[in-house]
């Protein structure tokens, strides 16, 4: 088992809902640990967001997402959804970040993008893809 932080289309109710992804492949359902934030900048790519990781500072904002405990088998499914392949530079990157939830630190897999890929895209200043998408 491991933890994942999802901030965009993998969130519950979104187009790539992590629960539905697990069910499609008959993998144990992810367990929602809770809501958390990571420091960064969120950008609107149209059908999905991209998170640029930044250190806490003047440009970084809290980006809202959900932390799930997942079966290791689900990682390959998430990598496929995010088009993360070994040895291939794609839009999304598979990385790890620390989040704090209920006073406990969790190391979570997540899928940020490089800053260069966001050139000219609108920033989602509220840091919440779901709320942003609903107001478009």
Secondary structure, 3 states (H helix, E strand, C coil): CEEEEECCCCCCCCCCCHHHHHHHCCCCCCEEEEEEEEEEEEEECCCCEEEEECCCCCCCEEEEEEEEEECCCHHHHHHHHCCCCCCCCCCEEEEEEEEEECCEEEEEEEEEECHHHHCCCCECCCCCHHHHHHHC
